[in-house]
């Protein structure tokens, strides 16, 4: 099995070795030495048939040997038009940052219509529905996110030109939401029964300053709000057929320098918040960060002041810092906070504390870094089901809902929903449906695989 490595949003590159086929790990997924024991209704004229046990690297082929599983995968391919219709329908329901309610209500109704049990919307706005297995464990959470990056006034009408759909959010993450529905529908149509329970979830707050609030709530309240603890977590985010097993951590700040302000001529000589902001940006721009592990920083937005002829009473910026490892991110954050203080001290000293200004750093985003080892059963299973469908797997890094599971030691990955997305987070976002059924089929087979003991 050839596995490519990539970073979400970047070009893939080929790893020099193939995936190891040894099924060894201390992760919770390996509660037993094997991970296949599927019960398929109606197989061989019996109420169910237990398949032979096998390791994660072979699970894809083993599952495809079961007629009901093959039927579910075939159904997913044949019914891709329905999945695309759901993708368009959901995308034309606005879901701006912190305003996902309308889309959430529609999604909950879709899960009810597809026969899931205990469909509800939780305290933060996540939509949940359950598909019972023979037992409550293992418990797989299969998710996609409801929110977009676009403000409420955005025209979310979807247009179509041949195989290409165009509309804000059509790929990220209307595709994931639709594929999730496709998985539920295909498993029901083929009457596939699995040993473990699957909870399907549409999460809120995955994008931007949403700060993964939906999936954080899911993990924080799992002991009281879920039928069983989360054993495995998968999110479907965006397009393509990649597998994200490295969670890029981030720390995000809103920085405000404030002072009395005044007239640019009459009050000249006061310390200036905008000048302090400029000093800090200059310092940040000179930071040296490692390329391995990749660590980044960015001043994304700045603002403040009232007019060209006024000394600002406030100037602010929003800053994003990221790394695939927690240690360099912590060092970068420490350097960043020190630079902010230095800029403040220098500006106040420049004007001898006349109109002394102050600094207020506010943490507005905290996505923990984490990873799921390439040799872990959940990653091997994802590679195996792709291989069983004749697909290549691309392993890489990204910042998604699965960061939270990774950081807590729960086997977690993010997969693409198939097809080709372009222009993510732009008004010109588009999705090419060519061969998009492969993403739905891969998701169906993976859901079945990860609901095994």
Secondary structure, 3 states (H helix, E strand, C coil): CCEEEEECCCCCEECCCCCCCCCCCCCHHHCCCCCCCCEECCHHHCCCCECCCCCHHHHHHHHHCCHHHHHHHHHHHHCHHHHHHHHHHHHCCCCECCECHHHHHHHHHHHHHCCCEEEEECCCCCEEEEECCCCCCCEEEEEEECCCCCCCCCCCCCEEECCEEECCCCCCCHHHHHHHHHHHHHHHHCCEECCCEEEEEEECCCCHHHCCHHHHHHHHCHHHHCCCCCCEEEEECCCCCEEEEEECEEEEEEEEEECCCEECCCCCCCCCHHHHHHHHHHHHHCCCCCECCEEEEEEEEEEECCCCCEECCEEEEEEEEEECCHHHHHHHHHHHHHHHHHHHHHHHHHCCCCCCCEEEEEEEEEECCEECCCCCHHHHHHHHHHHHCCCCEEEEEECCCHHHHHHCCCEEEEECCCCEEECCCCCCCEEECCCCHHHHHHHHHHHHHHCCC
